Amino acid sequence: MRIVWTKKANHTFYNIKNYLEQYWTLLISKKFINDVLHIIVLLEKNPQLGKYNVELSCREIVVSKQVKLYYEIKENNLILIAFSNNRQKPMSFINLQS
């Protein structure tokens, strides 16, 4: 399975990483990165692992207590759509695919 990062996934990933470094600690930021990598490895082996979100028309999986990853499966691609952090302002998913 090929992993595809959308611009929004890349942007939200780095926003959360930078937020954790600035307001928490470097150790927490590194743990977040490791958790994301672990989830991606799990999803490569079992893409159906996350639950389907009917409202957003994609799948979601919990990365940590505060972070979710939204993704979809197309052919042999696992498309990472966006990360959501409930420690920050709520993210608008109206244009999730943008």
N, C-alpha and C positions, 0 to 999 in steps of 0.2 A: 504494500500500500504506500502510495506517495503522499507525503505531507505537503500541503500548500498553505502558506501563510498569506492571508489577505492583508491589504494595507491597514485596515482597521484592526486586525488581530495584532499586527506588529506594533501599531501605534498604542493600543490599549495595554499590550504587554509591557512596553517600555514606560508608559505612564505609571503603571502599578509598581514596577521595579524601582523607578526613580522616587515615587511617593514613599515606598518602604525605606529606601536609603535615607531620604530627607527627614521623615517624621518618626521612623522606628529605628532600626539598626541595619548595618551591613549584613549581619548574620541572618536577620529575618529576610532580607532581600535575596540572599543566596539560597535560603530554604525555599522561597517562592520559586526561584529558577529551577531548583532540583525537583520540586513538586510538579512543575509544568512539564519538565522533561520526562518524569516518571509517568505522568498521565498520557503523554503522547506515545510513549512506548506501549502502554497498555492498550491505547486506542488502535495502534497499528496492528496489534494481534487480535483485538476484538472491537471493531468499530461500533458495534451495536451496544456497547457498554453504557453509554449515557442515555438518559431518558429523552423521549421526544417531547418537545414543547410545541403544542398545537398553535398557540398564539403567535409564536415567532417562526413557525414552519422550519425548525431546525432541531438539532439535538443539543443537550446541555449536560455537562458533567461538573461535579464539584472538584476543584483543584485543592482548595483549603477551605476552612470554615468561612472565610470572607470572600473567596474568589470562585467564580464559575467560568467555564470555557464553553462558548457556543460554537458548534461546528456542524458540518453536513458531510454526507458521503455521496460522491458522484463518481460512478464507474469505479476506477481503481484509485481514486483520490480522496484523501481525508482533508477537507477544506476547513481550516481554522478561521472562524468568522470574527470573533471578538472575545475579549476577557472582560468580566464585570467584577468590580471591587465594591463591596457594600460598605467599606470604610470611607469611601469618598462620596461625592454627590452622585445620585442615581444617574445612570447613563440612559440616554434615550435610544431605544432600539427600534424606533419607527423606521429608520433607514438602516437596518442592520446590515444589509448587503452592500452598502456604499463603501 
